[in-house]
């Protein structure tokens, strides 16, 4: 039997994090290097890249949680929807269960924007049960070219299959050409 997370046993923090960890399936902009630093403030959450994989019977879609809402990306953002026969590729990250509340808050669960979802992800290490997030009150909306660029870049940087990259590259955008979060990402990664 494992000790509880609050145990007084003399074990290192790294070991403690490994014993009580959570797998998170990311399929959207956080895939890109620099996104974590430039966009959402995750500096207090320690992520470890585990592997890439695919979740069957889901499809990637873009939208907003309000019909006429606005966001820093000036267009639709990624979510997944149930769609038998489809697949979504992404990266599995491992983090401590202690960071679950911070992660949920970062994803807007506390604001009602997203709902945590458990999905099975097929990987080269076998089937993994992972947490991901699905948008509430979804309204389809094309992504901005900048957002699409970050999603495609993240997929490429993380070695997702070439066939999947081609599907991402043909996603139509809303043609927004003003400033966006991508400008801050470019500044951070220079």
FIKOL-573869 format. One record per residue: chain; x, y, z of N, C-alpha, C, CB in turn; residue number from 1; residue in one letter. Coordinates in nm, 3 decimals, m for minus. Glycine has a CB too. Layout:
<recs>
 cadena    n.c1    n.c2    n.c3   ca.c1   ca.c2   ca.c3    c.c1    c.c2    c.c3   cb.c1   cb.c2   cb.c3 num residuo
      A       X       Y       Z       X       Y       Z       X       Y       Z       X       Y       Z NUM       A
...
</recs>
This chain:
<recs>
 cadena    n.c1    n.c2    n.c3   ca.c1   ca.c2   ca.c3    c.c1    c.c2    c.c3   cb.c1   cb.c2   cb.c3 num residuo
      A   0.083  m0.119   0.000   0.000   0.000   0.000   0.088   0.125   0.000  m0.095   0.000   0.121   1       X
      A   0.049   0.225  m0.080   0.125   0.348  m0.088   0.087   0.442   0.026   0.103   0.416  m0.222   2       X
      A   0.183   0.522   0.074   0.149   0.623   0.174   0.063   0.731   0.111   0.275   0.685   0.235   3       X
      A  m0.011   0.802   0.194  m0.095   0.910   0.143  m0.008   1.027   0.098  m0.196   0.956   0.249   4       X
      A  m0.067   1.115   0.019   0.006   1.232  m0.030   0.050   1.322   0.083  m0.080   1.311  m0.128   5       X
      A  m0.017   1.317   0.195   0.016   1.401   0.309   0.103   1.329   0.411  m0.110   1.451   0.376   6       X
      A   0.157   1.214   0.376   0.236   1.132   0.467   0.359   1.207   0.516   0.277   1.002   0.400   7       X
      A   0.402   1.173   0.637   0.521   1.233   0.695   0.647   1.155   0.659   0.507   1.243   0.845   8       X
      A   0.636   1.052   0.574   0.754   0.975   0.535   0.858   1.067   0.474   0.716   0.863   0.436   9       X
      A   0.983   1.033   0.492   1.093   1.114   0.441   1.124   1.074   0.297   1.218   1.099   0.531  10       X
      A   1.042   1.120   0.203   1.068   1.095   0.061   1.081   1.229  m0.009   0.954   1.009  m0.003  11       X
      A   1.158   1.229  m0.117   1.182   1.356  m0.188   1.054   1.406  m0.254   1.293   1.338  m0.293  12       X
      A   1.051   1.534  m0.282   0.935   1.593  m0.349   0.919   1.536  m0.489   0.949   1.746  m0.357  13       X
      A   1.032   1.508  m0.559   1.023   1.449  m0.693   0.957   1.312  m0.688   1.162   1.438  m0.755  14       X
      A   0.993   1.230  m0.591   0.932   1.098  m0.577   0.785   1.113  m0.543   1.005   1.015  m0.469  15       X
      A   0.753   1.204  m0.453   0.614   1.228  m0.413   0.531   1.266  m0.536   0.606   1.338  m0.305  16       X
      A   0.585   1.353  m0.623   0.513   1.395  m0.743   0.489   1.277  m0.836   0.590   1.505  m0.816  17       X
      A   0.585   1.186  m0.847   0.569   1.069  m0.935   0.463   0.974  m0.882   0.701   0.996  m0.950  18       X
      A   0.456   0.956  m0.749   0.360   0.863  m0.691   0.216   0.911  m0.708   0.390   0.843  m0.544  19       X
      A   0.196   1.040  m0.702   0.061   1.095  m0.711   0.053   1.185  m0.832   0.024   1.173  m0.582  20       X
      A   0.054   1.123  m0.951   0.056   1.203  m1.073  m0.070   1.186  m1.154   0.177   1.166  m1.157  21       X
      A  m0.086   1.277  m1.247  m0.203   1.288  m1.332  m0.156   1.302  m1.476  m0.294   1.408  m1.290  22       X
      A  m0.220   1.234  m1.569  m0.188   1.247  m1.711  m0.288   1.341  m1.775  m0.187   1.108  m1.782  23       X
      A  m0.237   1.439  m1.849  m0.322   1.537  m1.915  m0.296   1.529  m2.065  m0.295   1.681  m1.861  24       X
      A  m0.404   1.516  m2.143  m0.395   1.508  m2.289  m0.415   1.647  m2.346  m0.500   1.408  m2.347  25       X
      A  m0.312   1.701  m2.412  m0.318   1.834  m2.472  m0.323   1.822  m2.623  m0.196   1.920  m2.429  26       X
      A  m0.420   1.888  m2.684  m0.436   1.881  m2.829  m0.444   2.019  m2.890  m0.560   1.801  m2.866  27       X
      A  m0.418   2.123  m2.813  m0.436   2.259  m2.862  m0.311   2.340  m2.843  m0.554   2.327  m2.793  28       X
      A  m0.321   2.470  m2.829  m0.206   2.560  m2.840  m0.095   2.537  m2.738  m0.252   2.699  m2.827  29       X
      A  m0.121   2.476  m2.623  m0.014   2.454  m2.527   0.091   2.357  m2.579  m0.071   2.403  m2.397  30       X
      A   0.065   2.295  m2.692   0.164   2.207  m2.751   0.290   2.285  m2.793   0.105   2.135  m2.872  31       X
      A   0.274   2.411  m2.831   0.387   2.486  m2.885   0.481   2.533  m2.775   0.338   2.605  m2.965  32       X
      A   0.612   2.518  m2.800   0.711   2.569  m2.706   0.690   2.718  m2.690   0.856   2.538  m2.754  33       X
      A   0.698   2.768  m2.570   0.680   2.910  m2.544   0.537   2.945  m2.508   0.723   2.989  m2.664  34       X
      A   0.439   2.863  m2.544   0.300   2.896  m2.515   0.274   2.896  m2.366   0.207   2.797  m2.584  35       X
      A   0.330   2.801  m2.295   0.304   2.794  m2.152   0.355   2.920  m2.084   0.370   2.669  m2.091  36       X
      A   0.470   2.969  m2.126   0.526   3.089  m2.064   0.454   3.217  m2.107   0.673   3.101  m2.098  37       X
      A   0.412   3.224  m2.233   0.358   3.349  m2.285   0.209   3.366  m2.268   0.391   3.360  m2.428  38       X
      A   0.136   3.258  m2.267  m0.009   3.268  m2.263  m0.062   3.252  m2.123  m0.071   3.165  m2.353  39       X
      A  m0.094   3.133  m2.086  m0.155   3.106  m1.957  m0.046   3.089  m1.852  m0.244   2.981  m1.962  40       X
      A  m0.062   3.147  m1.735   0.043   3.144  m1.633   0.052   3.008  m1.564   0.019   3.252  m1.530  41       X
      A   0.141   2.923  m1.616   0.156   2.789  m1.561   0.286   2.773  m1.485   0.150   2.688  m1.671  42       X
      A   0.354   2.880  m1.453   0.486   2.867  m1.394   0.483   2.793  m1.260   0.547   3.004  m1.376  43       X
      A   0.369   2.785  m1.195   0.362   2.713  m1.069   0.326   2.566  m1.087   0.261   2.779  m0.978  44       X
      A   0.306   2.521  m1.211   0.273   2.382  m1.238   0.391   2.319  m1.312   0.142   2.369  m1.322  45       X
      A   0.443   2.209  m1.259   0.555   2.140  m1.321   0.501   2.029  m1.412   0.650   2.081  m1.213  46       X
      A   0.518   2.047  m1.542   0.475   1.950  m1.642   0.594   1.866  m1.686   0.409   2.020  m1.763  47       X
      A   0.572   1.739  m1.712   0.673   1.651  m1.772   0.610   1.588  m1.895   0.724   1.543  m1.671  48       X
      A   0.674   1.603  m2.011   0.621   1.543  m2.133   0.634   1.392  m2.122   0.696   1.596  m2.260  49       X
      A   0.527   1.322  m2.150   0.527   1.177  m2.141   0.541   1.115  m2.279   0.400   1.128  m2.072  50       X
      A   0.443   1.136  m2.365   0.444   1.078  m2.499   0.334   1.142  m2.581   0.426   0.923  m2.493  51       X
      A   0.329   1.109  m2.709   0.218   1.155  m2.792   0.122   1.039  m2.811   0.268   1.209  m2.930  52       X
      A   0.000   1.071  m2.852  m0.098   0.966  m2.872  m0.223   1.020  m2.940  m0.134   0.902  m2.740  53       X
      A  m0.319   0.929  m2.957  m0.444   0.970  m3.022  m0.562   0.920  m2.942  m0.450   0.918  m3.167  54       X
      A  m0.665   1.001  m2.944  m0.791   0.965  m2.879  m0.894   0.940  m2.989  m0.838   1.076  m2.780  55       X
      A  m0.945   0.818  m2.993  m1.041   0.780  m3.096  m1.181   0.828  m3.062  m1.041   0.628  m3.116  56       X
      A  m1.261   0.845  m3.165  m1.402   0.884  m3.154  m1.422   1.026  m3.102  m1.474   0.787  m3.065  57       X
      A  m1.319   1.109  m3.120  m1.329   1.253  m3.093  m1.273   1.325  m3.213  m1.252   1.293  m2.962  58       X
      A  m1.320   1.449  m3.235  m1.264   1.532  m3.340  m1.227   1.668  m3.282  m1.363   1.548  m3.458  59       X
      A  m1.127   1.729  m3.342  m1.084   1.863  m3.304  m1.180   1.963  m3.367  m0.937   1.891  m3.348  60       X
      A  m1.223   2.060  m3.290  m1.311   2.163  m3.342  m1.268   2.296  m3.282  m1.460   2.132  m3.311  61       X
      A  m1.315   2.404  m3.340  m1.280   2.539  m3.293  m1.406   2.618  m3.270  m1.188   2.612  m3.395  62       X
      A  m1.406   2.691  m3.161  m1.524   2.769  m3.130  m1.503   2.857  m3.009  m1.642   2.679  m3.107  63       X
      A  m1.615   2.912  m2.960  m1.613   2.998  m2.842  m1.726   2.955  m2.751  m1.626   3.149  m2.881  64       X
      A  m1.714   2.991  m2.626  m1.814   2.952  m2.527  m1.929   3.049  m2.519  m1.750   2.939  m2.392  65       X
      A  m1.923   3.158  m2.592  m2.035   3.252  m2.606  m2.051   3.280  m2.754  m2.010   3.385  m2.524  66       X
      A  m2.175   3.297  m2.797  m2.200   3.314  m2.941  m2.126   3.433  m3.000  m2.348   3.329  m2.965  67       X
      A  m2.122   3.544  m2.929  m2.056   3.664  m2.981  m1.945   3.709  m2.888  m2.157   3.777  m3.000  68       X
      A  m1.877   3.613  m2.826  m1.770   3.645  m2.732  m1.643   3.689  m2.803  m1.742   3.524  m2.644  69       X
      A  m1.546   3.727  m2.723  m1.417   3.767  m2.775  m1.310   3.706  m2.685  m1.404   3.923  m2.782  70       X
      A  m1.191   3.687  m2.738  m1.081   3.635  m2.658  m0.950   3.689  m2.711  m1.081   3.481  m2.658  71       X
      A  m0.842   3.658  m2.644  m0.711   3.709  m2.682  m0.664   3.657  m2.817  m0.609   3.674  m2.576  72       X
      A  m0.723   3.547  m2.864  m0.685   3.489  m2.992  m0.770   3.543  m3.107  m0.697   3.338  m2.986  73       X
      A  m0.873   3.620  m3.079  m0.957   3.681  m3.182  m1.019   3.579  m3.278  m0.875   3.781  m3.262  74       X
      A  m1.066   3.471  m3.220  m1.132   3.367  m3.300  m1.154   3.243  m3.216  m1.049   3.333  m3.424  75       X
      A  m1.199   3.139  m3.283  m1.227   3.014  m3.214  m1.101   2.952  m3.155  m1.292   2.916  m3.309  76       X
      A  m1.119   2.883  m3.043  m1.010   2.808  m2.981  m1.048   2.660  m2.980  m0.981   2.860  m2.835  77       X
      A  m0.950   2.576  m2.958  m0.968   2.432  m2.975  m1.048   2.368  m2.863  m0.834   2.366  m2.985  78       X
      A  m1.125   2.270  m2.902  m1.194   2.181  m2.810  m1.211   2.047  m2.883  m1.333   2.240  m2.764  79       X
      A  m1.258   1.948  m2.812  m1.288   1.822  m2.879  m1.436   1.793  m2.862  m1.202   1.706  m2.823  80       X
      A  m1.489   1.722  m2.960  m1.629   1.679  m2.957  m1.634   1.532  m2.994  m1.717   1.764  m3.054  81       X
      A  m1.727   1.461  m2.936  m1.747   1.321  m2.967  m1.786   1.307  m3.114  m1.855   1.259  m2.876  82       X
      A  m1.716   1.219  m3.185  m1.744   1.196  m3.326  m1.693   1.056  m3.362  m1.677   1.306  m3.416  83       X
      A  m1.781   0.956  m3.357  m1.740   0.819  m3.387  m1.664   0.809  m3.519  m1.861   0.728  m3.390  84       X
      A  m1.551   0.737  m3.515  m1.469   0.717  m3.634  m1.361   0.821  m3.654  m1.555   0.715  m3.752  85       X
      A  m1.364   0.931  m3.578  m1.262   1.035  m3.590  m1.151   1.011  m3.488  m1.324   1.176  m3.571  86       X
      A  m1.048   1.095  m3.494  m0.940   1.086  m3.396  m0.878   1.223  m3.377  m0.833   0.984  m3.441  87       X
      A  m0.825   1.245  m3.257  m0.752   1.366  m3.223  m0.615   1.323  m3.171  m0.829   1.453  m3.116  88       X
      A  m0.511   1.383  m3.225  m0.376   1.357  m3.179  m0.333   1.467  m3.084  m0.278   1.345  m3.297  89       X
      A  m0.246   1.432  m2.991  m0.195   1.530  m2.898  m0.080   1.474  m2.817  m0.305   1.578  m2.805  90       X
      A  m0.043   1.546  m2.713   0.069   1.509  m2.627   0.016   1.484  m2.486   0.178   1.619  m2.627  91       X
      A   0.070   1.382  m2.423   0.034   1.354  m2.284   0.142   1.413  m2.195   0.018   1.200  m2.259  92       X
      A   0.097   1.493  m2.101   0.185   1.555  m2.002   0.150   1.494  m1.866   0.169   1.712  m2.000  93       X
      A   0.250   1.479  m1.783   0.230   1.427  m1.648   0.255   1.540  m1.550   0.323   1.304  m1.619  94       X
      A   0.168   1.554  m1.453   0.185   1.653  m1.349   0.131   1.597  m1.218   0.113   1.785  m1.385  95       X
      A   0.163   1.662  m1.112   0.122   1.617  m0.980  m0.028   1.638  m0.960   0.201   1.689  m0.871  96       X
      A  m0.091   1.544  m0.891  m0.232   1.563  m0.853  m0.250   1.689  m0.770  m0.283   1.442  m0.774  97       X
      A  m0.146   1.730  m0.699  m0.152   1.852  m0.617  m0.178   1.976  m0.703  m0.022   1.870  m0.539  98       X
      A  m0.146   1.968  m0.834  m0.164   2.081  m0.924  m0.299   2.081  m0.996  m0.053   2.082  m1.026  99       X
      A  m0.384   1.985  m0.962  m0.511   1.970  m1.032  m0.599   2.095  m1.023  m0.586   1.851  m0.978 100       X
      A  m0.611   2.152  m0.906  m0.694   2.273  m0.890  m0.639   2.388  m0.973  m0.703   2.313  m0.742 101       X
      A  m0.507   2.406  m0.972  m0.446   2.513  m1.053  m0.472   2.490  m1.201  m0.295   2.521  m1.026 102       X
      A  m0.459   2.365  m1.244  m0.483   2.332  m1.384  m0.629   2.360  m1.422  m0.448   2.185  m1.411 103       X
      A  m0.722   2.314  m1.339  m0.864   2.339  m1.367  m0.893   2.489  m1.375  m0.952   2.274  m1.258 104       X
      A  m0.836   2.567  m1.284  m0.856   2.712  m1.286  m0.798   2.773  m1.412  m0.794   2.777  m1.162 105       X
      A  m0.680   2.726  m1.452  m0.617   2.777  m1.573  m0.704   2.749  m1.695  m0.478   2.714  m1.592 106       X
      A  m0.773   2.637  m1.695  m0.858   2.599  m1.807  m0.997   2.661  m1.801  m0.870   2.450  m1.814 107       X
      A  m1.028   2.735  m1.697  m1.157   2.803  m1.688  m1.270   2.717  m1.635  m1.194   2.854  m1.821 108       X
      A  m1.238   2.605  m1.569  m1.342   2.520  m1.511  m1.421   2.598  m1.405  m1.279   2.393  m1.449 109       X
      A  m1.349   2.675  m1.324  m1.414   2.753  m1.218  m1.505   2.862  m1.274  m1.310   2.816  m1.128 110       X
      A  m1.486   2.900  m1.399  m1.571   3.002  m1.464  m1.681   2.939  m1.548  m1.485   3.093  m1.551 111       X
      A  m1.683   2.806  m1.555  m1.784   2.737  m1.634  m1.754   2.732  m1.783  m1.916   2.801  m1.614 112       X
      A  m1.630   2.765  m1.822  m1.594   2.767  m1.964  m1.566   2.627  m2.018  m1.473   2.856  m1.986 113       X
      A  m1.503   2.544  m1.936  m1.466   2.408  m1.977  m1.506   2.308  m1.868  m1.315   2.398  m2.005 114       X
      A  m1.524   2.184  m1.911  m1.552   2.073  m1.821  m1.440   1.970  m1.836  m1.692   2.009  m1.851 115       X
      A  m1.385   1.922  m1.723  m1.285   1.815  m1.733  m1.349   1.690  m1.792  m1.225   1.784  m1.593 116       X
      A  m1.271   1.618  m1.869  m1.319   1.499  m1.938  m1.209   1.394  m1.931  m1.359   1.531  m2.085 117       X
      A  m1.245   1.270  m1.900  m1.149   1.159  m1.901  m1.158   1.092  m2.037  m1.178   1.057  m1.784 118       X
      A  m1.044   1.077  m2.104  m1.040   1.013  m2.235  m0.933   0.905  m2.236  m1.013   1.117  m2.346 119       X
      A  m0.956   0.802  m2.315  m0.855   0.699  m2.338  m0.769   0.743  m2.454  m0.920   0.558  m2.365 120       X
      A  m0.637   0.734  m2.437  m0.544   0.777  m2.540  m0.454   0.660  m2.575  m0.461   0.900  m2.494 121       X
      A  m0.450   0.627  m2.703  m0.363   0.519  m2.752  m0.223   0.575  m2.772  m0.419   0.457  m2.885 122       X
      A  m0.122   0.511  m2.710   0.015   0.556  m2.721   0.106   0.437  m2.752   0.061   0.626  m2.591 123       X
      A   0.233   0.466  m2.777   0.329   0.357  m2.798   0.357   0.283  m2.667   0.460   0.411  m2.856 124       X
      A   0.312   0.339  m2.555   0.328   0.275  m2.424   0.202   0.199  m2.383   0.361   0.380  m2.317 125       X
      A   0.102   0.197  m2.470  m0.025   0.133  m2.439  m0.134   0.236  m2.418  m0.011   0.045  m2.317 126       X
      A  m0.251   0.189  m2.380  m0.366   0.277  m2.357  m0.348   0.351  m2.224  m0.498   0.196  m2.356 127       X
      A  m0.370   0.484  m2.226  m0.357   0.565  m2.105  m0.487   0.643  m2.083  m0.236   0.663  m2.116 128       X
      A  m0.533   0.647  m1.960  m0.648   0.728  m1.924  m0.597   0.867  m1.888  m0.730   0.664  m1.805 129       X
      A  m0.650   0.968  m1.955  m0.599   1.105  m1.939  m0.713   1.203  m1.914  m0.518   1.147  m2.062 130       X
      A  m0.679   1.312  m1.849  m0.771   1.423  m1.829  m0.751   1.521  m1.944  m0.749   1.493  m1.689 131       X
      A  m0.860   1.571  m1.997  m0.854   1.678  m2.095  m0.972   1.770  m2.066  m0.857   1.622  m2.244 132       X
      A  m0.996   1.867  m2.150  m1.101   1.965  m2.124  m1.187   1.986  m2.248  m1.041   2.099  m2.078 133       X
      A  m1.317   1.996  m2.226  m1.412   2.017  m2.335  m1.488   2.146  m2.308  m1.510   1.895  m2.348 134       X
      A  m1.501   2.227  m2.412  m1.566   2.357  m2.400  m1.716   2.342  m2.372  m1.545   2.438  m2.527 135       X
      A  m1.765   2.422  m2.279  m1.909   2.430  m2.251  m1.973   2.533  m2.343  m1.935   2.466  m2.102 136       X
      A  m2.102   2.521  m2.367  m2.178   2.618  m2.447  m2.110   2.647  m2.580  m2.197   2.748  m2.370 137       X
      A  m2.061   2.543  m2.645  m1.982   2.555  m2.767  m2.059   2.622  m2.881  m1.934   2.419  m2.811 138       X
      A  m1.995   2.721  m2.942  m2.045   2.786  m3.063  m1.932   2.783  m3.166  m2.094   2.935  m3.035 139       X
      A  m1.951   2.711  m3.275  m1.848   2.697  m3.377  m1.803   2.833  m3.428  m1.898   2.611  m3.494 140       X
      A  m1.673   2.848  m3.442  m1.614   2.975  m3.487  m1.475   2.943  m3.542  m1.607   3.082  m3.370 141       X
      A  m1.442   2.994  m3.659  m1.310   2.968  m3.716  m1.200   3.029  m3.629  m1.302   3.024  m3.859 142       X
      A  m1.086   2.963  m3.622  m0.973   3.020  m3.547  m0.907   3.132  m3.625  m0.869   2.910  m3.514 143       X
      A  m0.834   3.216  m3.555  m0.754   3.318  m3.624  m0.633   3.248  m3.688  m0.707   3.430  m3.524 144       X
      A  m0.574   3.309  m3.789  m0.454   3.250  m3.850  m0.342   3.231  m3.748  m0.404   3.339  m3.965 145       X
      A  m0.332   3.323  m3.651  m0.228   3.314  m3.549  m0.248   3.193  m3.459  m0.225   3.441  m3.466 146       X
      A  m0.373   3.169  m3.419  m0.403   3.055  m3.333  m0.376   2.925  m3.409  m0.550   3.060  m3.284 147       X
      A  m0.420   2.919  m3.533  m0.396   2.800  m3.615  m0.245   2.776  m3.629  m0.460   2.815  m3.755 148       X
      A  m0.169   2.881  m3.646  m0.024   2.868  m3.659   0.037   2.806  m3.534   0.040   3.005  m3.687 149       X
      A  m0.008   2.847  m3.417   0.045   2.792  m3.293   0.006   2.646  m3.275  m0.004   2.875  m3.174 150       X
      A  m0.117   2.611  m3.311  m0.162   2.472  m3.303  m0.077   2.385  m3.397  m0.314   2.460  m3.338 151       X
      A  m0.058   2.431  m3.520   0.022   2.355  m3.618   0.168   2.344  m3.574   0.014   2.421  m3.757 152       X
      A   0.223   2.453  m3.525   0.361   2.452  m3.478   0.379   2.355  m3.361   0.404   2.594  m3.435 153       X
      A   0.285   2.356  m3.268   0.292   2.263  m3.156   0.286   2.119  m3.201   0.181   2.291  m3.058 154       X
      A   0.199   2.090  m3.295   0.188   1.953  m3.347   0.318   1.911  m3.414   0.070   1.943  m3.448 155       X
      A   0.378   2.002  m3.490   0.505   1.972  m3.557   0.618   1.952  m3.456   0.541   2.084  m3.656 156       X
      A   0.630   2.045  m3.359   0.736   2.037  m3.259   0.730   1.908  m3.178   0.730   2.156  m3.167 157       X
      A   0.611   1.856  m3.159   0.594   1.737  m3.077   0.588   1.608  m3.156   0.471   1.751  m2.996 158       X
      A   0.616   1.615  m3.286   0.628   1.496  m3.367   0.499   1.423  m3.395   0.721   1.405  m3.303 159       X
      A   0.388   1.495  m3.400   0.262   1.429  m3.434   0.268   1.385  m3.580   0.141   1.523  m3.409 160       X
      A   0.192   1.284  m3.618   0.202   1.227  m3.753   0.182   1.330  m3.865   0.100   1.117  m3.769 161       X
      A   0.259   1.311  m3.973   0.254   1.403  m4.088   0.114   1.413  m4.146   0.351   1.357  m4.196 162       X
      A   0.041   1.302  m4.151  m0.096   1.303  m4.204  m0.186   1.392  m4.119  m0.153   1.159  m4.209 163       X
      A  m0.168   1.389  m3.987  m0.248   1.474  m3.898  m0.209   1.621  m3.916  m0.229   1.431  m3.749 164       X
      A  m0.079   1.647  m3.933  m0.034   1.785  m3.958  m0.099   1.842  m4.084   0.119   1.791  m3.971 165       X
      A  m0.109   1.760  m4.187  m0.173   1.806  m4.312  m0.319   1.842  m4.287  m0.163   1.697  m4.420 166       X
      A  m0.388   1.765  m4.205  m0.528   1.797  m4.173  m0.538   1.929  m4.097  m0.593   1.684  m4.089 167       X
      A  m0.442   1.956  m4.009  m0.443   2.083  m3.936  m0.415   2.201  m4.030  m0.339   2.081  m3.824 168       X
      A  m0.324   2.181  m4.122  m0.284   2.290  m4.212  m0.396   2.337  m4.304  m0.167   2.246  m4.295 169       X
      A  m0.495   2.254  m4.333  m0.603   2.295  m4.423  m0.723   2.355  m4.348  m0.650   2.175  m4.505 170       X
      A  m0.712   2.369  m4.218  m0.821   2.432  m4.141  m0.836   2.577  m4.186  m0.793   2.424  m3.986 171       X
      A  m0.958   2.616  m4.219  m0.983   2.754  m4.262  m0.987   2.846  m4.141  m1.116   2.763  m4.341 172       X
      A  m0.938   2.968  m4.160  m0.934   3.067  m4.052  m1.032   3.180  m4.078  m0.792   3.122  m4.036 173       X
      A  m1.039   3.271  m3.981  m1.127   3.387  m3.994  m1.056   3.507  m4.056  m1.184   3.425  m3.858 174       X
      A  m0.930   3.493  m4.094  m0.850   3.597  m4.162  m0.816   3.716  m4.074  m0.923   3.645  m4.283 175       X
      A  m0.830   3.706  m3.943  m0.792   3.816  m3.853  m0.645   3.850  m3.873  m0.820   3.778  m3.703 176       X
      A  m0.613   3.981  m3.881  m0.474   4.021  m3.907  m0.417   4.119  m3.805  m0.465   4.081  m4.044 177       X
      A  m0.485   4.144  m3.696  m0.436   4.237  m3.595  m0.346   4.170  m3.493  m0.552   4.302  m3.524 178       X
      A  m0.315   4.241  m3.384  m0.229   4.185  m3.279  m0.299   4.070  m3.206  m0.189   4.294  m3.178 179       X
      A  m0.217   3.976  m3.155  m0.273   3.862  m3.083  m0.172   3.809  m2.982  m0.315   3.751  m3.181 180       X
      A  m0.210   3.705  m2.913  m0.122   3.639  m2.817   0.006   3.590  m2.885  m0.195   3.521  m2.749 181       X
      A   0.000   3.557  m3.013   0.117   3.510  m3.085   0.230   3.612  m3.080   0.081   3.479  m3.229 182       X
      A   0.199   3.739  m3.077   0.302   3.843  m3.067   0.382   3.826  m2.938   0.238   3.984  m3.074 183       X
      A   0.314   3.795  m2.828   0.384   3.773  m2.699   0.465   3.644  m2.702   0.283   3.769  m2.581 184       X
      A   0.414   3.541  m2.769   0.488   3.415  m2.778   0.616   3.438  m2.856   0.403   3.305  m2.846 185       X
      A   0.608   3.512  m2.965   0.728   3.540  m3.045   0.831   3.615  m2.962   0.692   3.622  m3.171 186       X
      A   0.787   3.708  m2.878   0.878   3.784  m2.793   0.945   3.692  m2.692   0.802   3.897  m2.722 187       X
      A   0.872   3.603  m2.631   0.926   3.512  m2.529   1.025   3.414  m2.590   0.813   3.434  m2.460 188       X
      A   0.999   3.366  m2.711   1.083   3.263  m2.772   1.204   3.319  m2.846   1.001   3.180  m2.867 189       X
      A   1.217   3.450  m2.855   1.335   3.509  m2.924   1.454   3.507  m2.834   1.307   3.654  m2.968 190       X
</recs>
